[in-house]
Amino acid sequence: MVQRWPLSLRFRFLALLGSVLLCAMLALGALSHWLIFPALQAEERAAAHRELDRTARGLVLSQQQLHAQVRDWAHWDDTYRFLQGDYPGFTEVNFSSQMFEDMRYQLMALFTLDGELYLLSGIDPQTGQFSTCTSATGECAWMAPWTQTMQLAIEEGHANEVHIAIEGWPALLAGSPILQTDESGPAVGWLFKLRALNDSWRALMADYTGLPIALSVTDATHPPEAQLTFSDDTAYAEQYFPTLGNDSQLALGIELNRHGYLSSLTTFNYVLIWTAVLMSLVIGLVLLVLERLVLSPLRQLTHFTQQLAPAEAATLTLVERGDEIGTLSRAFHHQLACQHRLNAELLTLSTHDPLTGLPNRRLFDQRLEAAISDAQQHPVAVMMLDIDHFKLYNDHYGHVQGDRCLEQVGQVFERCAAGRGYLIARTGGEEFSALLLTTEPSQALQLGQDIIAAIDQLALPHATSPVCHHVTISVGVGSLQDSQTAQPSAVMSTADQALYLAKAQGRHRAVRFASPLASDASSTHNTPP
């Protein structure tokens, strides 16, 4: 009974303290959960929606303004006569580079009633050169994708509308049938105007709304409702608009500060802080009473649980104790050792391919993203390596031998990477990727040729290969410098396109990325099998 009395006293102290603390925390939790936090969050969301709606109205007003300007030009006798061939000087009188810049037009196009191109005029967004053409070729070649989009609108019956269109960059596109000024008579064709949603447009919108405007293009399908995301001191509101001619959507976003919300939270936090201070004083009194009996050994045990090296002298003292603290310490010591071992095994399983032992796509993507973030002025090269006609190998030799082939090829890759400090990972069935830090593309190309030679020396028979009598590989080499953006997918796209060219040239070779290969800064893997 005497031995259990301290335990009973500790229990009574802790039960009383726990009850007080629990009641206080429950009251504060209920108040914050049911009243304060929902009210603050609702107000913050409502404010974000109001600002986003105002910004979206600005985009709608830009669409309406452009459509009105298109109708003014389309319902005009001069334009009507020009489409009928009765006003040959129409373009010289009405079209000029200054007019396009003043009206912020990027492109104007006239079509016959059946959708045949009649005239193009616009300013090249890359060179700033003003051109007028009767076909989308030569100096007007940049207009070709837009003319196709306009013809699609005519075919689908959407020509007399205003749209958001994306052909490499987003723009407002408005069209109207060409009629006489009094809108009498049959239509003789179609007039389209294009206004780029570029930095100049965003600057005007920022002046209108007082907020920074962000535009982006996404291929994912999003609901038309506004999407809100919150960070520490900013809120980001985004609304999506459908586009003409494809499944992409234009994301219109604004960034708002959260000063009002955070100020309110700060006021409420003062209440929590004072409550915590009061509870701390009570806990301090209890700690003084229980210091020698319970808390001192518990602090040692807490320190022990936080140790990364369990063999230190303080932890050994706890393990050697004969009381309940010692029992708990030994149990934790055992569990900690098991946890370290399991964590090491899980880390290996989650970051390495179990068949080849090479890093997997997850580890490769992490290293690539980190390398791009830290690249600065240092070159970063990437490679994509693919076993030629591996499906034929599997079909002929069987999947067991195919796995053996992957293991042997992976061993060669590992030796080549380890000898130079590079990272080669298995990122697909027979597909591998390499990350080469501080490496120029020419050096990466030489490494690719060395790896091809090493695989050739392996001399694994491949009786059904159209390329060679033994297993071969193809290598595509790209780099961060070749990429249009610093996104990991865009960087890997350069190597992917180079690999595509290597396969198109007959495989069993290494090919470096060249700019004419580029078609999309974030293209997915599209190499032949």
C-alpha positions in Angstrom: 0.0 0.0 0.0 2.9 2.4 0.9 4.5 1.7 -2.5 1.3 2.4 -4.4 0.6 5.6 -2.6 2.8 7.8 -4.7 1.3 6.4 -7.8 -2.2 7.1 -6.5 -1.2 10.6 -5.6 0.3 11.2 -9.0 -2.8 9.9 -10.6 -5.0 12.3 -8.6 -2.8 15.3 -9.4 -2.7 14.4 -13.1 -6.4 13.6 -13.2 -7.3 17.0 -11.7 -4.9 18.9 -14.0 -6.1 16.9 -17.0 -9.7 17.7 -16.2 -9.1 21.4 -16.0 -7.0 21.4 -19.1 -9.5 19.3 -21.0 -12.4 21.6 -20.1 -10.5 24.7 -21.1 -9.4 23.2 -24.4 -12.8 21.8 -25.2 -14.4 25.2 -24.6 -11.9 27.0 -26.8 -12.0 24.3 -29.4 -15.8 24.4 -29.6 -15.8 28.2 -29.8 -13.1 28.3 -32.5 -14.5 25.4 -34.5 -18.2 26.3 -34.5 -18.1 30.1 -34.5 -14.8 32.0 -35.0 -12.9 30.0 -37.6 -16.0 29.4 -39.9 -17.0 33.0 -39.7 -13.4 34.2 -40.5 -13.0 31.7 -43.3 -16.4 32.4 -44.8 -15.7 36.1 -45.0 -12.2 35.5 -46.5 -13.7 33.2 -49.2 -16.4 35.6 -50.0 -13.9 38.4 -50.4 -11.8 36.2 -52.7 -14.8 35.3 -54.8 -15.8 38.9 -55.1 -12.3 39.9 -56.4 -12.2 37.0 -58.8 -15.6 37.8 -60.1 -14.5 41.4 -60.7 -11.5 40.2 -62.6 -13.5 37.7 -64.6 -15.9 40.5 -65.5 -12.9 42.4 -66.9 -12.1 39.4 -69.2 -15.8 39.3 -70.3 -15.7 43.1 -71.0 -12.6 42.6 -73.1 -14.4 39.9 -75.1 -17.5 42.1 -75.6 -15.3 45.1 -76.6 -13.5 43.0 -79.2 -16.7 41.5 -80.6 -18.2 45.0 -80.9 -15.1 46.2 -82.8 -15.4 43.2 -85.1 -19.0 43.9 -85.9 -18.1 47.6 -86.7 -15.6 46.4 -89.3 -17.8 43.6 -90.6 -21.0 45.7 -91.0 -19.3 48.3 -93.2 -19.8 49.0 -96.9 -16.1 49.2 -97.5 -15.4 45.7 -96.1 -18.4 44.4 -98.0 -17.2 45.9 -101.3 -13.6 44.6 -100.7 -14.9 41.0 -100.3 -16.8 41.5 -103.6 -13.6 42.7 -105.3 -14.9 46.3 -105.8 -12.4 48.0 -103.5 -8.8 47.0 -104.3 -7.3 49.7 -102.1 -9.0 48.6 -98.9 -6.0 47.2 -97.2 -3.7 50.2 -98.0 -6.3 52.6 -96.7 -7.3 50.8 -93.6 -4.5 48.4 -92.5 -1.3 49.6 -90.9 1.1 48.6 -88.1 0.2 51.7 -86.1 -3.5 50.8 -86.3 -2.9 47.3 -85.0 -0.7 48.5 -82.2 -3.2 51.2 -81.1 -6.2 48.8 -81.2 -4.0 46.0 -79.6 -4.9 43.6 -82.5 -2.6 40.7 -83.1 -4.3 39.4 -86.3 -7.2 40.2 -88.6 -8.5 37.6 -91.1 -11.1 37.7 -93.8 -12.7 34.6 -95.3 -15.2 33.9 -98.0 -18.7 32.7 -97.0 -17.6 29.0 -97.4 -14.5 29.5 -95.2 -11.8 30.0 -97.9 -9.0 32.4 -96.8 -9.2 35.8 -98.4 -6.8 38.1 -96.6 -4.5 38.0 -93.5 -2.9 40.9 -91.7 -1.1 41.0 -88.4 1.9 41.6 -86.2 4.2 38.6 -85.6 4.5 38.3 -81.8 8.0 37.0 -82.1 9.6 39.5 -84.4 7.1 42.5 -84.2 6.9 42.6 -88.0 3.7 43.7 -89.6 2.6 41.7 -92.7 -0.4 41.4 -95.0 -0.8 38.2 -97.0 -3.4 36.2 -99.0 -2.1 32.9 -97.6 -0.6 31.7 -94.3 2.8 31.1 -95.8 6.1 32.9 -95.8 6.2 35.8 -93.4 2.5 35.0 -92.5 3.3 31.4 -91.7 2.9 32.1 -87.9 -0.8 32.8 -88.7 -1.5 29.3 -90.0 -2.7 27.7 -86.7 -5.0 30.6 -86.0 -6.6 30.5 -89.5 -7.3 26.8 -89.0 -9.0 27.6 -85.7 -11.1 30.3 -87.4 -12.1 27.9 -90.2 -13.1 25.4 -87.5 -15.4 28.0 -86.0 -17.0 28.7 -89.4 -17.6 25.0 -90.0 -19.1 24.4 -86.5 -21.3 27.5 -86.7 -19.5 29.5 -84.0 -18.0 32.2 -86.2 -20.4 34.9 -85.0 -19.2 34.6 -81.4 -16.3 35.5 -79.2 -14.0 32.8 -77.9 -10.8 32.2 -76.0 -8.4 30.3 -78.2 -5.0 28.8 -77.7 -2.4 28.2 -80.4 0.9 28.3 -78.5 -0.4 31.3 -76.5 -3.8 32.4 -75.4 -5.9 35.0 -77.2 -9.4 36.4 -77.6 -10.9 35.5 -80.9 -14.1 37.2 -82.2 -15.8 36.9 -85.6 -18.8 38.3 -87.4 -20.4 37.9 -90.9 -19.6 40.6 -93.4 -22.7 42.6 -94.2 -23.5 46.1 -95.6 -23.5 49.0 -93.1 -27.3 48.8 -92.8 -26.9 45.0 -92.3 -29.0 44.4 -95.4 -28.4 41.8 -98.1 -26.8 38.4 -97.8 -23.4 38.0 -96.0 -20.4 37.7 -98.3 -17.9 36.4 -95.9 -16.4 36.4 -92.4 -14.2 38.8 -90.5 -12.1 37.7 -87.5 -10.0 39.7 -85.1 -7.4 38.3 -82.6 -6.2 40.0 -79.5 -3.4 38.3 -77.5 -3.8 37.8 -73.8 -0.2 38.9 -73.3 1.8 41.0 -70.7 0.2 44.2 -72.1 -3.3 42.9 -71.6 -2.5 41.6 -68.1 -1.0 45.1 -67.2 -4.3 46.7 -68.3 -6.3 44.2 -66.2 -4.0 44.9 -63.2 -4.7 48.6 -63.5 -8.5 47.8 -63.7 -8.6 45.4 -60.7 -5.6 46.6 -58.7 -4.5 43.0 -58.4 -1.8 41.0 -60.2 -3.3 38.8 -62.9 -1.9 35.4 -63.8 -2.9 33.4 -66.9 -2.0 29.7 -67.6 -3.2 26.9 -69.8 -4.2 23.6 -68.4 -5.2 20.3 -70.2 -7.0 19.1 -67.1 -10.8 19.4 -66.9 -11.8 21.8 -64.1 -15.3 22.9 -63.0 -16.4 26.5 -63.9 -16.6 27.4 -60.2 -13.7 29.4 -58.7 -10.9 27.4 -57.1 -9.3 28.8 -53.9 -6.0 27.8 -52.4 -4.4 29.3 -49.3 -0.8 29.7 -48.2 0.7 31.4 -45.1 -0.1 35.0 -46.0 -1.6 34.9 -49.5 -4.7 33.4 -51.1 -4.8 32.4 -54.7 -8.2 32.4 -56.6 -8.5 30.8 -60.0 -11.3 30.4 -62.5 -11.3 28.3 -65.6 -12.7 29.2 -69.1 -13.2 26.8 -72.0 -11.3 27.3 -75.2 -12.2 26.9 -78.8 -11.0 23.9 -80.8 -9.4 21.8 -78.1 -9.9 20.4 -74.6 -7.6 22.9 -72.9 -8.8 25.5 -70.4 -7.6 29.0 -69.7 -6.9 29.5 -65.9 -7.4 33.1 -64.8 -5.9 33.7 -61.3 -5.4 36.5 -58.8 -3.3 36.6 -55.6 -4.8 38.2 -52.5 -3.2 39.0 -49.2 -4.7 37.6 -46.0 -3.9 40.4 -43.7 -7.4 40.8 -42.4 -7.9 37.1 -41.8 -4.5 36.8 -40.1 -5.1 39.8 -37.9 -8.3 38.3 -36.6 -6.5 35.0 -36.0 -3.8 36.8 -34.1 -6.4 38.3 -31.7 -7.9 34.9 -31.1 -4.4 33.4 -30.6 -3.8 35.8 -27.7 -6.6 34.1 -25.9 -5.0 30.7 -26.5 -1.6 32.0 -25.4 -2.9 33.3 -22.1 -4.8 30.1 -21.5 -1.6 28.1 -22.2 0.3 30.3 -19.8 -2.2 29.7 -17.1 -2.1 25.9 -17.7 1.7 26.1 -17.7 1.6 27.6 -14.2 -0.6 24.9 -12.9 1.6 22.2 -14.6 4.6 23.9 -13.0 3.2 23.5 -9.5 2.4 19.8 -10.2 5.9 19.3 -11.6 7.4 20.7 -8.4 5.5 18.1 -6.3 6.2 15.1 -8.6 9.8 16.1 -9.6 11.6 13.5 -7.5 9.1 10.7 -7.8 8.1 10.7 -11.5 9.2 13.6 -13.7 12.9 13.4 -13.4 13.1 9.8 -14.7 10.4 10.6 -17.3 12.5 13.5 -18.6 15.4 11.1 -19.0 13.2 8.7 -20.8 12.0 11.5 -23.1 15.5 12.5 -23.8 16.3 8.9 -24.5 13.4 8.6 -27.0 14.8 11.6 -28.9 18.3 10.2 -29.3 19.5 9.2 -32.7 22.4 7.2 -31.3 21.0 4.8 -28.6 24.5 3.8 -27.3 25.2 7.0 -25.5 26.0 6.8 -21.7 22.7 8.5 -20.6 20.6 6.1 -22.6 22.5 3.1 -21.3 21.7 4.2 -17.7 18.0 4.2 -18.5 18.2 0.7 -20.1 20.0 -0.7 -17.1 17.3 0.5 -14.6 15.3 -2.3 -12.8 12.0 -0.4 -12.5 9.2 0.4 -14.9 11.2 3.2 -16.5 14.0 0.7 -17.3 11.5 -1.8 -18.7 9.9 0.9 -20.9 13.4 2.1 -22.0 14.5 -1.4 -23.1 11.2 -1.8 -25.0 11.7 1.5 -26.7 15.3 0.7 -27.5 14.3 -2.5 -29.2 11.4 -0.8 -31.1 13.7 2.1 -32.2 16.3 -0.3 -33.6 13.5 -2.2 -35.4 12.1 1.0 -36.8 15.5 2.2 -38.1 16.0 -1.1 -39.8 12.5 -1.1 -41.3 12.8 2.6 -42.4 16.1 1.8 -44.2 14.4 -1.2 -46.0 11.3 0.9 -46.9 13.5 3.7 -48.2 15.3 1.3 -50.5 12.1 -0.3 -51.7 10.4 3.1 -52.4 13.4 4.5 -54.3 14.9 1.6 -56.2 13.7 -0.9 -58.8 13.5 -4.4 -57.2 14.6 -6.2 -60.5 17.7 -4.2 -61.5 18.5 -2.6 -58.2 18.7 0.8 -60.0 17.0 3.9 -58.7 13.3 4.1 -59.8 11.3 6.9 -61.4 10.3 8.3 -58.0 13.9 8.9 -56.9 14.9 10.0 -60.4 12.1 12.7 -60.5 13.2 13.9 -57.1 16.8 14.2 -58.1 15.9 15.9 -61.4 13.7 18.5 -59.7 16.4 19.2 -57.1 19.1 19.5 -59.9 17.0 21.9 -61.9 16.3 24.0 -58.8 20.0 24.2 -58.0 21.3 24.4 -61.5 21.8 28.2 -61.8 24.7 28.6 -64.2 25.8 24.9 -64.2 24.8 22.7 -67.1 22.4 19.8 -66.5 22.1 17.0 -69.1 19.6 14.2 -69.2 19.4 11.0 -71.3 16.7 8.5 -72.1 17.9 5.0 -72.9 15.7 2.3 -74.4 16.5 -1.4 -75.2 15.9 -1.9 -78.9 13.0 -4.2 -79.8 12.7 -5.5 -76.2 9.2 -6.8 -76.9 10.6 -9.1 -79.7 13.2 -10.3 -77.2 10.5 -11.1 -74.6 8.3 -12.8 -77.2 11.3 -15.0 -78.4 13.1 -15.8 -75.2 10.3 -15.5 -72.6 9.8 -13.1 -69.8 12.1 -14.8 -67.4 15.0 -14.4 -69.7 13.7 -10.9 -70.4 14.0 -10.0 -66.7 17.5 -11.5 -66.8 18.4 -9.3 -69.7 17.1 -6.2 -67.8 19.2 -7.2 -64.8 22.4 -7.5 -66.9 21.8 -4.3 -68.8 21.0 -2.5 -65.5 24.4 -3.8 -64.1 26.2 -2.2 -67.1 24.3 1.1 -66.6 25.1 1.0 -62.8 28.9 0.6 -63.6 28.9 3.4 -66.1 27.0 5.7 -63.8 29.0 4.9 -60.7 32.3 5.4 -62.4 31.3 9.0 -63.3 29.1 10.0 -60.4 25.9 10.1 -62.5 22.4 8.7 -61.8 20.8 6.2 -64.1 17.3 5.0 -63.1 14.8 2.5 -64.5 11.8 4.6 -65.3 9.7 2.2 -67.4 9.6 -1.4 -68.7 12.7 -1.3 -70.9 13.2 2.4 -70.5 15.9 4.1 -68.4 16.7 7.7 -67.7 20.0 9.3 -66.7 20.8 12.6 -64.9 24.2 14.1 -65.5 25.0 17.1 -63.3 27.6 19.7 -64.4 27.8 17.9 -67.8 27.6 19.6 -71.2 25.4 17.9 -73.8 28.5 17.0 -75.9 29.9 15.1 -72.9 26.6 13.4 -72.3 26.5 12.4 -76.0 30.0 10.8 -75.6 28.8 9.0 -72.4 25.8 7.7 -74.3 28.1 6.3 -77.0 30.2 4.7 -74.3 27.2 3.0 -72.8 26.1 1.7 -76.2 29.6 0.2 -76.6 29.4 -1.3 -73.1 26.1 -3.0 -73.9 27.6 -4.2 -77.2 30.4 -5.8 -75.3 27.8 -7.6 -73.1 26.9 -9.4 -76.3 23.5 -10.7 -75.2 22.0 -12.7 -78.1 18.9 -11.2 -79.7 18.0 -13.5 -82.6 14.8 -11.6 -83.6 16.3 -8.0 -83.5 16.1 -6.2 -86.9 19.0 -4.1 -85.7 21.8 -6.5 -84.7 22.3 -10.1 -83.6 22.8 -9.0 -80.0 20.9 -6.7 -77.6 21.4 -3.0 -78.4 20.1 0.2 -77.0 19.2 3.7 -78.3 20.0 6.8 -76.5 18.5 10.3 -76.6 20.4 13.2 -75.1 18.9 16.5 -73.9 19.7 19.2 -71.4 18.2 22.0 -69.3 19.7 24.5 -71.8 17.7 22.9 -74.6 14.4 23.0 -72.7 11.9 25.8 -73.3 11.1 25.9 -69.6 12.7 24.8 -66.4 10.0 22.2 -65.7 11.3 18.6 -65.2 8.8 17.3 -67.8 10.1 19.8 -70.4 13.7 19.0 -69.7 13.0 15.2 -70.1 11.0 16.0 -73.3 14.2 17.1 -75.0 15.8 13.7 -74.3 12.5 12.0 -75.3 12.5 13.7 -78.7 16.1 12.9 -79.3 15.4 9.3 -78.5 12.6 9.4 -81.0 15.0 10.6 -83.6 17.5 7.9 -82.7 14.9 5.3 -83.3 13.7 6.9 -86.5 17.3 6.8 -87.8 17.6 3.0 -87.3 18.3 2.7 -83.5 21.5 1.5 -81.9 22.9 5.0 -81.7 23.0 8.1 -79.5 21.4 11.3 -80.8 21.6 14.7 -79.2 18.5 17.0 -79.1 18.4 19.7 -81.7 15.9 22.6 -81.6 13.9 21.7 -84.7 12.9 18.6 -82.8 11.0 20.6 -80.3 7.2 20.6 -80.6 5.9 21.0 -77.1 7.7 22.1 -74.0 5.9 19.5 -71.9 5.4 16.7 -74.3 4.8 13.2 -72.9 6.9 10.2 -73.8 6.0 9.4 -77.4 9.0 7.3 -78.7 8.2 4.3 -80.9 8.2 0.9 -79.1 
